[in-house]
Amino acid sequence: MKHLLLGIVMLTLSGCFGEEDRIHTVDELMADEVLLAKIISECRNNPGALRQTPNCQNAEAADWKLRLERMNKALGG
């Protein structure tokens, strides 16, 4: 019984902390521009600590790809 209760508590708590530590792919960030803007904002507000993190690097890559797609579309491509 004690192990069951401990397992339930651990599963409940693990659901609270998983999303912040998740590394988002470039494609995920391109599909969710609200999340992309949030991550870019956080990264630009603290570049010394966050610039080299995977999420910041992926967000910058996604932002660059989206800008290129928009530019290509604007030029008729």
MDTraj code that builds the backbone (N, CA, C; nanometers):
import mdtraj as md
import numpy as np

residues = "MET LYS HIS LEU LEU LEU GLY ILE VAL MET LEU THR LEU SER GLY CYS PHE GLY GLU GLU ASP ARG ILE HIS THR VAL ASP GLU LEU MET ALA ASP GLU VAL LEU LEU ALA LYS ILE ILE SER GLU CYS ARG ASN ASN PRO GLY ALA LEU ARG GLN THR PRO ASN CYS GLN ASN ALA GLU ALA ALA ASP TRP LYS LEU ARG LEU GLU ARG MET ASN LYS ALA LEU GLY GLY".split()
xyz = np.array([
    [0.0820, -0.1194, 0.0000],
    [0.0000, 0.0000, 0.0000],
    [0.0867, 0.1263, 0.0000],
    [0.1955, 0.1206, 0.0779],
    [0.2840, 0.2361, 0.0866],
    [0.3496, 0.2659, -0.0488],
    [0.3869, 0.1599, -0.1203],
    [0.4496, 0.1767, -0.2508],
    [0.3504, 0.2317, -0.3543],
    [0.2267, 0.1890, -0.3457],
    [0.1237, 0.2386, -0.4361],
    [0.1020, 0.3884, -0.4154],
    [0.0922, 0.4296, -0.2898],
    [0.0739, 0.5709, -0.2587],
    [0.1940, 0.6533, -0.3051],
    [0.3134, 0.6023, -0.2831],
    [0.4348, 0.6706, -0.3268],
    [0.4377, 0.6833, -0.4792],
    [0.3972, 0.5783, -0.5488],
    [0.3928, 0.5817, -0.6950],
    [0.2948, 0.6848, -0.7477],
    [0.1794, 0.6930, -0.6865],
    [0.0785, 0.7902, -0.7282],
    [0.1289, 0.9325, -0.7061],
    [0.1912, 0.9572, -0.5923],
    [0.2451, 1.0906, -0.5639],
    [0.3547, 1.1264, -0.6639],
    [0.4424, 1.0328, -0.6953],
    [0.5509, 1.0603, -0.7891],
    [0.4970, 1.0896, -0.9287],
    [0.3975, 1.0143, -0.9735],
    [0.3374, 1.0386, -1.1050],
    [0.2689, 1.1745, -1.1101],
    [0.2020, 1.2101, -1.0036],
    [0.1345, 1.3394, -0.9983],
    [0.2352, 1.4533, -1.0045],
    [0.3408, 1.4437, -0.9277],
    [0.4423, 1.5494, -0.9260],
    [0.5217, 1.5548, -1.0560],
    [0.5443, 1.4417, -1.1184],
    [0.6214, 1.4433, -1.2428],
    [0.5463, 1.5164, -1.3536],
    [0.4161, 1.5159, -1.3501],
    [0.3365, 1.5878, -1.4480],
    [0.3459, 1.7385, -1.4317],
    [0.3839, 1.7844, -1.3150],
    [0.3917, 1.9282, -1.2893],
    [0.5208, 1.9901, -1.3412],
    [0.6243, 1.9114, -1.3552],
    [0.7540, 1.9674, -1.3853],
    [0.8064, 1.9336, -1.5248],
    [0.7419, 1.8477, -1.5992],
    [0.7973, 1.7996, -1.7241],
    [0.7991, 1.8996, -1.8388],
    [0.7016, 1.9873, -1.8511],
    [0.6896, 2.0731, -1.9685],
    [0.7993, 2.1785, -1.9766],
    [0.8417, 2.2349, -1.8653],
    [0.9434, 2.3394, -1.8683],
    [1.0789, 2.2864, -1.9137],
    [1.1099, 2.1628, -1.8806],
    [1.2397, 2.1056, -1.9134],
    [1.2405, 2.0403, -2.0505],
    [1.1276, 2.0370, -2.1156],
    [1.1164, 1.9699, -2.2442],
    [1.1913, 2.0472, -2.3517],
    [1.2639, 1.9763, -2.4337],
    [1.3346, 2.0381, -2.5455],
    [1.2445, 2.0280, -2.6680],
    [1.2110, 2.1428, -2.7232],
    [1.1231, 2.1488, -2.8395],
    [1.2067, 2.1450, -2.9666],
    [1.1565, 2.0735, -3.0669],
    [1.2263, 2.0667, -3.1949],
    [1.1967, 2.1919, -3.2764],
    [1.2764, 2.2130, -3.3794],
    [1.2568, 2.3270, -3.4682],
    [1.1190, 2.3188, -3.5327],
    [1.0784, 2.2008, -3.5775],
    [0.9479, 2.1848, -3.6426],
    [0.8331, 2.2144, -3.5463],
    [0.8455, 2.1712, -3.4201],
    [0.7418, 2.2013, -3.3209],
    [0.7292, 2.3520, -3.3001],
    [0.8419, 2.4184, -3.2927],
    [0.8401, 2.5622, -3.2699],
    [0.7872, 2.6378, -3.3911],
    [0.8154, 2.5891, -3.5097],
    [0.7621, 2.6533, -3.6304],
    [0.6102, 2.6389, -3.6361],
    [0.5584, 2.5282, -3.5855],
    [0.4146, 2.5042, -3.5877],
    [0.3412, 2.5830, -3.4787],
    [0.4105, 2.6156, -3.3692],
    [0.3483, 2.6861, -3.2569],
    [0.4200, 2.8194, -3.2357],
    [0.3737, 2.9222, -3.3061],
    [0.4423, 3.0508, -3.3025],
    [0.4293, 3.1218, -3.1684],
    [0.3255, 3.0900, -3.0904],
    [0.3120, 3.1486, -2.9569],
    [0.4229, 3.0950, -2.8663],
    [0.4449, 2.9652, -2.8701],
    [0.5526, 2.9050, -2.7922],
    [0.6878, 2.9558, -2.8398],
    [0.7040, 2.9688, -2.9702],
    [0.8285, 3.0206, -3.0269],
    [0.8566, 3.1613, -2.9745],
    [0.7567, 3.2477, -2.9757],
    [0.7748, 3.3842, -2.9272],
    [0.8099, 3.3866, -2.7788],
    [0.7480, 3.2981, -2.7018],
    [0.7760, 3.2909, -2.5581],
    [0.9205, 3.2501, -2.5332],
    [0.9661, 3.1474, -2.6023],
    [1.1021, 3.0987, -2.5818],
    [1.2044, 3.2018, -2.6296],
    [1.1794, 3.2630, -2.7440],
    [1.2727, 3.3651, -2.7941],
    [1.2803, 3.4821, -2.6970],
    [1.1680, 3.5226, -2.6431],
    [1.1664, 3.6325, -2.5471],
    [1.2496, 3.5979, -2.4234],
    [1.2299, 3.4777, -2.3708],
    [1.3074, 3.4346, -2.2537],
    [1.4567, 3.4311, -2.2856],
    [1.4909, 3.3804, -2.4017],
    [1.6315, 3.3674, -2.4396],
    [1.6964, 3.5044, -2.4584],
    [1.6239, 3.5962, -2.5173],
    [1.6803, 3.7297, -2.5415],
    [1.6862, 3.8127, -2.4139],
    [1.6019, 3.7818, -2.3160],
    [1.6059, 3.8529, -2.1883],
    [1.7204, 3.8053, -2.0990],
    [1.7728, 3.6863, -2.1241],
    [1.8823, 3.6337, -2.0435],
    [1.9796, 3.5563, -2.1327],
    [2.0459, 3.6240, -2.2267],
    [2.1303, 3.5533, -2.3227],
    [2.2537, 3.4883, -2.2606],
    [2.3056, 3.5454, -2.1540],
    [2.4248, 3.4875, -2.0923],
    [2.4014, 3.3481, -2.0388],
    [2.2861, 3.3266, -1.9806],
    [2.2569, 3.1971, -1.9203],
    [2.1873, 3.1012, -2.0169],
    [2.1131, 3.1553, -2.1128],
    [2.0274, 3.0688, -2.1939],
    [2.0705, 3.0517, -2.3387],
    [2.1602, 3.1334, -2.3887],
    [2.1928, 3.1327, -2.5313],
    [2.2324, 2.9944, -2.5831],
    [2.3056, 2.9189, -2.5072],
    [2.3554, 2.7895, -2.5544],
    [2.2637, 2.6723, -2.5211],
    [2.1451, 2.6991, -2.4665],
    [2.0535, 2.5888, -2.4350],
    [1.9879, 2.5381, -2.5634],
    [1.9526, 2.4116, -2.5672],
    [1.8910, 2.3551, -2.6884],
    [1.7632, 2.4268, -2.7306],
    [1.6788, 2.4651, -2.6345],
    [1.5547, 2.5332, -2.6718],
    [1.5815, 2.6683, -2.7361],
    [1.6796, 2.7428, -2.6856],
    [1.7112, 2.8732, -2.7449],
    [1.7700, 2.8563, -2.8847],
    [1.8560, 2.7602, -2.9005],
    [1.9142, 2.7358, -3.0323],
    [1.8080, 2.6910, -3.1315],
    [1.7190, 2.6022, -3.0889],
    [1.6111, 2.5566, -3.1768],
    [1.5133, 2.6697, -3.2080],
    [1.4877, 2.7562, -3.1103],
    [1.3969, 2.8689, -3.1336],
    [1.4572, 2.9663, -3.2338],
    [1.5845, 2.9942, -3.2224],
    [1.6488, 3.0840, -3.3190],
    [1.6466, 3.0233, -3.4596],
    [1.6700, 2.8927, -3.4692],
    [1.6659, 2.8261, -3.5998],
    [1.5245, 2.8293, -3.6576],
    [1.4243, 2.8048, -3.5734],
    [1.2850, 2.8073, -3.6195],
    [1.2462, 2.9476, -3.6638],
    [1.2872, 3.0481, -3.5884],
    [1.2579, 3.1863, -3.6241],
    [1.3211, 3.2210, -3.7586],
    [1.4442, 3.1800, -3.7787],
    [1.5149, 3.2063, -3.9053],
    [1.4431, 3.1384, -4.0230],
    [1.4028, 3.0115, -4.0037],
    [1.3340, 2.9387, -4.1107],
    [1.2002, 3.0042, -4.1450],
    [1.1259, 3.0472, -4.0422],
    [0.9973, 3.1130, -4.0661],
    [1.0169, 3.2452, -4.1406],
    [1.1207, 3.3198, -4.1039],
    [1.1480, 3.4455, -4.1729],
    [1.1817, 3.4203, -4.3198],
    [1.2614, 3.3170, -4.3462],
    [1.2955, 3.2841, -4.4849],
    [1.1725, 3.2413, -4.5638],
    [1.0852, 3.1624, -4.5017],
    [0.9623, 3.1211, -4.5693],
    [0.8738, 3.2409, -4.6025],
    [0.8606, 3.3342, -4.5078],
    [0.7790, 3.4533, -4.5315],
    [0.8390, 3.5404, -4.6426],
    [0.9717, 3.5533, -4.6409],
    [1.0384, 3.6338, -4.7434],
    [1.0197, 3.5703, -4.8802],
    [1.0333, 3.4399, -4.8870],
    [1.0156, 3.3678, -5.0134],
    [0.8723, 3.3835, -5.0639],
    [0.7772, 3.3740, -4.9727],
    [0.6359, 3.3901, -5.0101],
    [0.6083, 3.5319, -5.0574],
    [0.6677, 3.6306, -4.9908],
    [0.6478, 3.7708, -5.0292],
    [0.7060, 3.8010, -5.1664],
    [0.8122, 3.7285, -5.2021],
    [0.8753, 3.7498, -5.3315],
    [0.8124, 3.6676, -5.4425],
    [0.7069, 3.5946, -5.4076],
    [0.6326, 3.5197, -5.5081],
    [0.6823, 3.3792, -5.5308],
    [0.7584, 3.3255, -5.4375],
    [0.8143, 3.1922, -5.4567],
    [0.7361, 3.0806, -5.3982],
])
top = md.Topology()
chain = top.add_chain()
for i, resn in enumerate(residues, 1):
    res = top.add_residue(resn, chain, resSeq=i)
    for name in ("N", "CA", "C"):
        top.add_atom(name, md.element.get_by_symbol(name[0]), res)
traj = md.Trajectory(xyz[None], top)
